[in-house]
Amino acid sequence: MKSPIRFTFLGTGTSQGVPLIGCPCHVCQSQDPKDKRLRTSLLIETDTTTVVIDSGPDFRQQLLRAGVKKLDALIFTHSHKDHLAGMDDIRAFNYLQNRPIDVFATKATEAVMRMEFSYIFSNSGYPGIPEINLITIDKNSLIDVGDIRLQALEVMHYKMPVLGFRIGDFTYITDANHIAEEEMEKIKGSQYLVLNALRKEKHISHFTLDEAIVVSRQVMAPKTYFTHISHQLGLYADENPKLPEGIQLAFDMLQIEL
């Protein structure tokens, strides 16, 4: 019998997180845990396999909070700092598992990785640096990690291609403001859709709340969860009840099991 897949939202915030440093707004000052958002990341687990999508600046904190004890693969959507910066912390899993960690990324993300983490690729032999097995993927890749299969798809983040992933009936998309029709075909039929909804006002590279609702209706997934949320969207307690049936704001440590 196939084991269930568990999805945990390690972070649901935008590039600066929520609260923002020094911000006096009512969202950043909220005491509701659902208004406290680390940078966007997703944990995928079965009984035998553990995968994380994106390792932003909060990666260590997120893994400790979620009690993650093993990591089979780290998969990147794109190279922006809020999705890449924490990769150094896979060193802990090198030590615990005594092997390199599989890291999946596009050629564009790899190029940035080689600049920002040059010491990983230096062949210096220095002890304690992260050890990775780098695997190149693109928008058509099928990624098999243990008993988890991810189908890659491509969305646009203004002019930047970004990967989303479909895992069975669950599709995960962050940092997008356009999805081409051929990529939309990969998404249709999903039972769960996760999509970025930055704020209500227009943004150059992210879906607004209304735009994300339109995409959700096009996909017709029974359940949609919005992520990569800015403090400008409003309080969870105020905004979540206003959403159409079947659509909710995700929050940190929300879990979904399929």
ZAKE-910434 format. One record per residue (C-alpha): residue number from 1; residue in three letters; x, y, z. Coordinates in nm, 3 decimals, padded with zeros to 5 digits, always signed. Layout:
residues N
resi NUM resn ALA px X py Y pz Z
...
end
This chain:
residues 258
resi 1 resn MET px +00.000 py +00.000 pz +00.000
resi 2 resn LYS px +00.136 py +00.339 pz -00.100
resi 3 resn SER px +00.213 py +00.564 pz +00.198
resi 4 resn PRO px +00.037 py +00.901 pz +00.222
resi 5 resn ILE px +00.218 py +01.221 pz +00.120
resi 6 resn ARG px +00.229 py +01.499 pz +00.377
resi 7 resn PHE px +00.285 py +01.861 pz +00.276
resi 8 resn THR px +00.395 py +02.113 pz +00.540
resi 9 resn PHE px +00.418 py +02.484 pz +00.465
resi 10 resn LEU px +00.752 py +02.570 pz +00.624
resi 11 resn GLY px +00.703 py +02.934 pz +00.527
resi 12 resn THR px +00.434 py +03.136 pz +00.353
resi 13 resn GLY px +00.579 py +03.487 pz +00.354
resi 14 resn THR px +00.725 py +03.713 pz +00.091
resi 15 resn SER px +01.094 py +03.799 pz +00.049
resi 16 resn GLN px +01.115 py +04.005 pz +00.371
resi 17 resn GLY px +00.892 py +03.778 pz +00.575
resi 18 resn VAL px +00.613 py +03.894 pz +00.805
resi 19 resn PRO px +00.662 py +04.086 pz +01.028
resi 20 resn LEU px +00.902 py +04.312 pz +00.840
resi 21 resn ILE px +01.189 py +04.453 pz +01.040
resi 22 resn GLY px +01.081 py +04.779 pz +01.201
resi 23 resn CYS px +00.733 py +04.788 pz +01.045
resi 24 resn PRO px +00.462 py +04.938 pz +01.271
resi 25 resn CYS px +00.162 py +04.823 pz +01.061
resi 26 resn HIS px -00.121 py +04.628 pz +01.220
resi 27 resn VAL px -00.026 py +04.307 pz +01.038
resi 28 resn CYS px +00.337 py +04.318 pz +01.147
resi 29 resn GLN px +00.227 py +04.397 pz +01.503
resi 30 resn SER px -00.034 py +04.119 pz +01.508
resi 31 resn GLN px -00.002 py +03.855 pz +01.780
resi 32 resn ASP px -00.187 py +03.596 pz +01.571
resi 33 resn PRO px +00.059 py +03.314 pz +01.481
resi 34 resn LYS px -00.106 py +03.296 pz +01.137
resi 35 resn ASP px +00.024 py +03.647 pz +01.064
resi 36 resn LYS px +00.384 py +03.546 pz +01.132
resi 37 resn ARG px +00.529 py +03.422 pz +00.804
resi 38 resn LEU px +00.878 py +03.295 pz +00.733
resi 39 resn ARG px +01.010 py +03.292 pz +00.376
resi 40 resn THR px +00.827 py +03.057 pz +00.140
resi 41 resn SER px +00.927 py +02.690 pz +00.151
resi 42 resn LEU px +00.751 py +02.352 pz +00.136
resi 43 resn LEU px +00.827 py +02.020 pz +00.308
resi 44 resn ILE px +00.709 py +01.701 pz +00.135
resi 45 resn GLU px +00.721 py +01.372 pz +00.327
resi 46 resn THR px +00.620 py +01.009 pz +00.299
resi 47 resn ASP px +00.705 py +00.738 pz +00.549
resi 48 resn THR px +01.039 py +00.687 pz +00.375
resi 49 resn THR px +01.126 py +01.007 pz +00.184
resi 50 resn THR px +01.178 py +01.374 pz +00.272
resi 51 resn VAL px +01.202 py +01.654 pz +00.014
resi 52 resn VAL px +01.211 py +02.033 pz +00.060
resi 53 resn ILE px +01.131 py +02.289 pz -00.208
resi 54 resn ASP px +01.346 py +02.603 pz -00.161
resi 55 resn SER px +01.582 py +02.692 pz +00.122
resi 56 resn GLY px +01.546 py +03.060 pz +00.200
resi 57 resn PRO px +01.714 py +03.260 pz +00.477
resi 58 resn ASP px +01.490 py +03.093 pz +00.739
resi 59 resn PHE px +01.579 py +02.735 pz +00.635
resi 60 resn ARG px +01.750 py +02.631 pz +00.959
resi 61 resn GLN px +01.476 py +02.777 pz +01.176
resi 62 resn GLN px +01.207 py +02.613 pz +00.963
resi 63 resn LEU px +01.362 py +02.267 pz +00.979
resi 64 resn LEU px +01.407 py +02.290 pz +01.354
resi 65 resn ARG px +01.048 py +02.406 pz +01.401
resi 66 resn ALA px +00.915 py +02.120 pz +01.188
resi 67 resn GLY px +01.140 py +01.860 pz +01.353
resi 68 resn VAL px +01.296 py +01.747 pz +01.025
resi 69 resn LYS px +01.551 py +01.472 pz +01.093
resi 70 resn LYS px +01.643 py +01.366 pz +00.738
resi 71 resn LEU px +01.659 py +01.515 pz +00.391
resi 72 resn ASP px +01.669 py +01.318 pz +00.068
resi 73 resn ALA px +01.660 py +01.612 pz -00.174
resi 74 resn LEU px +01.641 py +01.988 pz -00.198
resi 75 resn ILE px +01.464 py +02.126 pz -00.505
resi 76 resn PHE px +01.475 py +02.488 pz -00.620
resi 77 resn THR px +01.208 py +02.691 pz -00.795
resi 78 resn HIS px +01.451 py +02.971 pz -00.884
resi 79 resn SER px +01.758 py +03.161 pz -00.768
resi 80 resn HIS px +01.621 py +03.462 pz -00.578
resi 81 resn LYS px +01.778 py +03.507 pz -00.236
resi 82 resn ASP px +01.458 py +03.437 pz -00.042
resi 83 resn HIS px +01.450 py +03.088 pz -00.199
resi 84 resn LEU px +01.822 py +03.005 pz -00.211
resi 85 resn ALA px +02.006 py +03.172 pz +00.078
resi 86 resn GLY px +01.982 py +02.893 pz +00.336
resi 87 resn MET px +02.134 py +02.611 pz +00.132
resi 88 resn ASP px +02.449 py +02.603 pz +00.345
resi 89 resn ASP px +02.246 py +02.444 pz +00.626
resi 90 resn ILE px +02.223 py +02.111 pz +00.444
resi 91 resn ARG px +02.564 py +02.048 pz +00.604
resi 92 resn ALA px +02.376 py +01.904 pz +00.901
resi 93 resn PHE px +02.226 py +01.634 pz +00.681
resi 94 resn ASN px +02.564 py +01.556 pz +00.524
resi 95 resn TYR px +02.682 py +01.478 pz +00.876
resi 96 resn LEU px +02.369 py +01.289 pz +00.987
resi 97 resn GLN px +02.335 py +01.083 pz +00.669
resi 98 resn ASN px +02.705 py +01.059 pz +00.576
resi 99 resn ARG px +02.646 py +01.138 pz +00.209
resi 100 resn PRO px +02.598 py +01.429 pz -00.033
resi 101 resn ILE px +02.246 py +01.568 pz -00.065
resi 102 resn ASP px +02.075 py +01.563 pz -00.404
resi 103 resn VAL px +02.003 py +01.920 pz -00.516
resi 104 resn PHE px +01.780 py +01.979 pz -00.820
resi 105 resn ALA px +01.800 py +02.312 pz -01.004
resi 106 resn THR px +01.781 py +02.467 pz -01.348
resi 107 resn LYS px +02.098 py +02.578 pz -01.525
resi 108 resn ALA px +02.010 py +02.941 pz -01.445
resi 109 resn THR px +01.972 py +02.866 pz -01.074
resi 110 resn GLU px +02.292 py +02.663 pz -01.077
resi 111 resn ALA px +02.483 py +02.960 pz -01.220
resi 112 resn VAL px +02.373 py +03.181 pz -00.931
resi 113 resn MET px +02.442 py +02.902 pz -00.682
resi 114 resn ARG px +02.798 py +02.871 pz -00.810
resi 115 resn MET px +02.852 py +03.243 pz -00.747
resi 116 resn GLU px +02.684 py +03.269 pz -00.408
resi 117 resn PHE px +02.819 py +02.939 pz -00.273
resi 118 resn SER px +03.148 py +02.927 pz -00.462
resi 119 resn TYR px +03.320 py +02.742 pz -00.177
resi 120 resn ILE px +03.092 py +02.440 pz -00.231
resi 121 resn PHE px +03.230 py +02.402 pz -00.583
resi 122 resn SER px +03.594 py +02.493 pz -00.509
resi 123 resn ASN px +03.723 py +02.136 pz -00.466
resi 124 resn SER px +03.926 py +02.267 pz -00.175
resi 125 resn GLY px +03.867 py +01.962 pz +00.039
resi 126 resn TYR px +03.800 py +02.188 pz +00.335
resi 127 resn PRO px +03.607 py +01.989 pz +00.597
resi 128 resn GLY px +03.254 py +02.089 pz +00.690
resi 129 resn ILE px +03.141 py +02.256 pz +00.369
resi 130 resn PRO px +02.812 py +02.136 pz +00.218
resi 131 resn GLU px +02.835 py +01.830 pz -00.004
resi 132 resn ILE px +02.580 py +01.817 pz -00.284
resi 133 resn ASN px +02.498 py +01.608 pz -00.585
resi 134 resn LEU px +02.378 py +01.870 pz -00.831
resi 135 resn ILE px +02.116 py +01.753 pz -01.082
resi 136 resn THR px +02.000 py +01.978 pz -01.367
resi 137 resn ILE px +01.627 py +02.002 pz -01.433
resi 138 resn ASP px +01.401 py +02.203 pz -01.660
resi 139 resn LYS px +01.031 py +02.272 pz -01.705
resi 140 resn ASN px +00.968 py +01.925 pz -01.851
resi 141 resn SER px +01.155 py +01.722 pz -01.592
resi 142 resn LEU px +01.009 py +01.430 pz -01.400
resi 143 resn ILE px +01.191 py +01.414 pz -01.067
resi 144 resn ASP px +01.189 py +01.090 pz -00.870
resi 145 resn VAL px +01.313 py +01.100 pz -00.512
resi 146 resn GLY px +01.237 py +00.778 pz -00.329
resi 147 resn ASP px +00.863 py +00.727 pz -00.357
resi 148 resn ILE px +00.793 py +01.094 pz -00.437
resi 149 resn ARG px +00.755 py +01.203 pz -00.801
resi 150 resn LEU px +00.746 py +01.569 pz -00.901
resi 151 resn GLN px +00.646 py +01.695 pz -01.245
resi 152 resn ALA px +00.814 py +02.029 pz -01.317
resi 153 resn LEU px +00.628 py +02.312 pz -01.488
resi 154 resn GLU px +00.722 py +02.667 pz -01.577
resi 155 resn VAL px +00.565 py +02.996 pz -01.474
resi 156 resn MET px +00.684 py +03.350 pz -01.533
resi 157 resn HIS px +00.799 py +03.585 pz -01.256
resi 158 resn TYR px +00.788 py +03.903 pz -01.468
resi 159 resn LYS px +01.060 py +03.809 pz -01.723
resi 160 resn MET px +01.216 py +03.532 pz -01.514
resi 161 resn PRO px +01.122 py +03.165 pz -01.568
resi 162 resn VAL px +01.042 py +02.994 pz -01.238
resi 163 resn LEU px +00.962 py +02.629 pz -01.177
resi 164 resn GLY px +00.646 py +02.503 pz -01.014
resi 165 resn PHE px +00.585 py +02.140 pz -00.930
resi 166 resn ARG px +00.298 py +01.895 pz -00.944
resi 167 resn ILE px +00.310 py +01.605 pz -00.699
resi 168 resn GLY px +00.018 py +01.375 pz -00.776
resi 169 resn ASP px -00.297 py +01.581 pz -00.722
resi 170 resn PHE px -00.106 py +01.865 pz -00.551
resi 171 resn THR px +00.042 py +02.157 pz -00.750
resi 172 resn TYR px +00.278 py +02.411 pz -00.592
resi 173 resn ILE px +00.350 py +02.747 pz -00.757
resi 174 resn THR px +00.523 py +03.047 pz -00.607
resi 175 resn ASP px +00.664 py +03.371 pz -00.754
resi 176 resn ALA px +00.446 py +03.392 pz -01.062
resi 177 resn ASN px +00.242 py +03.649 pz -01.248
resi 178 resn HIS px +00.179 py +03.454 pz -01.570
resi 179 resn ILE px +00.123 py +03.090 pz -01.662
resi 180 resn ALA px +00.130 py +02.993 pz -02.029
resi 181 resn GLU px -00.151 py +02.774 pz -02.160
resi 182 resn GLU px +00.075 py +02.473 pz -02.225
resi 183 resn GLU px +00.195 py +02.488 pz -01.865
resi 184 resn MET px -00.161 py +02.534 pz -01.739
resi 185 resn GLU px -00.244 py +02.198 pz -01.898
resi 186 resn LYS px +00.003 py +02.034 pz -01.658
resi 187 resn ILE px -00.186 py +02.184 pz -01.364
resi 188 resn LYS px -00.544 py +02.111 pz -01.461
resi 189 resn GLY px -00.701 py +01.823 pz -01.273
resi 190 resn SER px -00.515 py +01.904 pz -00.953
resi 191 resn GLN px -00.719 py +01.857 pz -00.639
resi 192 resn TYR px -00.499 py +02.099 pz -00.446
resi 193 resn LEU px -00.346 py +02.417 pz -00.588
resi 194 resn VAL px -00.093 py +02.632 pz -00.402
resi 195 resn LEU px -00.040 py +02.972 pz -00.561
resi 196 resn ASN px +00.127 py +03.300 pz -00.472
resi 197 resn ALA px -00.100 py +03.594 pz -00.384
resi 198 resn LEU px +00.127 py +03.876 pz -00.273
resi 199 resn ARG px -00.115 py +04.160 pz -00.201
resi 200 resn LYS px -00.425 py +04.336 pz -00.335
resi 201 resn GLU px -00.244 py +04.607 pz -00.530
resi 202 resn LYS px -00.088 py +04.539 pz -00.872
resi 203 resn HIS px +00.270 py +04.408 pz -00.867
resi 204 resn ILE px +00.522 py +04.375 pz -01.148
resi 205 resn SER px +00.610 py +04.009 pz -01.085
resi 206 resn HIS px +00.352 py +03.849 pz -00.854
resi 207 resn PHE px -00.016 py +03.763 pz -00.878
resi 208 resn THR px -00.239 py +03.992 pz -00.680
resi 209 resn LEU px -00.513 py +03.841 pz -00.466
resi 210 resn ASP px -00.776 py +03.891 pz -00.737
resi 211 resn GLU px -00.546 py +03.756 pz -01.010
resi 212 resn ALA px -00.472 py +03.447 pz -00.803
resi 213 resn ILE px -00.845 py +03.388 pz -00.755
resi 214 resn VAL px -00.891 py +03.401 pz -01.133
resi 215 resn VAL px -00.616 py +03.143 pz -01.187
resi 216 resn SER px -00.768 py +02.921 pz -00.918
resi 217 resn ARG px -01.101 py +02.927 pz -01.100
resi 218 resn GLN px -00.930 py +02.841 pz -01.429
resi 219 resn VAL px -00.762 py +02.538 pz -01.272
resi 220 resn MET px -01.086 py +02.440 pz -01.095
resi 221 resn ALA px -00.903 py +02.268 pz -00.810
resi 222 resn PRO px -01.143 py +02.188 pz -00.523
resi 223 resn LYS px -00.893 py +02.337 pz -00.275
resi 224 resn THR px -00.663 py +02.635 pz -00.331
resi 225 resn TYR px -00.417 py +02.776 pz -00.079
resi 226 resn PHE px -00.244 py +03.111 pz -00.129
resi 227 resn THR px +00.118 py +03.157 pz -00.023
resi 228 resn HIS px +00.407 py +03.407 pz -00.061
resi 229 resn ILE px +00.191 py +03.658 pz +00.125
resi 230 resn SER px +00.294 py +04.014 pz +00.208
resi 231 resn HIS px +00.195 py +04.217 pz +00.513
resi 232 resn GLN px +00.011 py +04.438 pz +00.261
resi 233 resn LEU px -00.252 py +04.169 pz +00.208
resi 234 resn GLY px -00.401 py +04.220 pz +00.553
resi 235 resn LEU px -00.467 py +04.019 pz +00.867
resi 236 resn TYR px -00.537 py +03.648 pz +00.827
resi 237 resn ALA px -00.844 py +03.677 pz +01.051
resi 238 resn ASP px -00.988 py +03.959 pz +00.837
resi 239 resn GLU px -00.901 py +03.836 pz +00.488
resi 240 resn ASN px -00.940 py +03.457 pz +00.500
resi 241 resn PRO px -01.319 py +03.463 pz +00.566
resi 242 resn LYS px -01.372 py +03.688 pz +00.261
resi 243 resn LEU px -01.225 py +03.438 pz +00.014
resi 244 resn PRO px -01.445 py +03.233 pz -00.219
resi 245 resn GLU px -01.544 py +02.882 pz -00.120
resi 246 resn GLY px -01.256 py +02.638 pz -00.159
resi 247 resn ILE px -00.987 py +02.908 pz -00.134
resi 248 resn GLN px -00.787 py +02.981 pz +00.180
resi 249 resn LEU px -00.476 py +03.165 pz +00.287
resi 250 resn ALA px -00.201 py +02.922 pz +00.379
resi 251 resn PHE px -00.008 py +02.982 pz +00.701
resi 252 resn ASP px +00.320 py +02.856 pz +00.844
resi 253 resn MET px +00.309 py +02.491 pz +00.957
resi 254 resn LEU px -00.022 py +02.420 pz +00.782
resi 255 resn GLN px -00.023 py +02.051 pz +00.690
resi 256 resn ILE px -00.209 py +01.873 pz +00.409
resi 257 resn GLU px -00.211 py +01.496 pz +00.366
resi 258 resn LEU px -00.300 py +01.313 pz +00.047
end
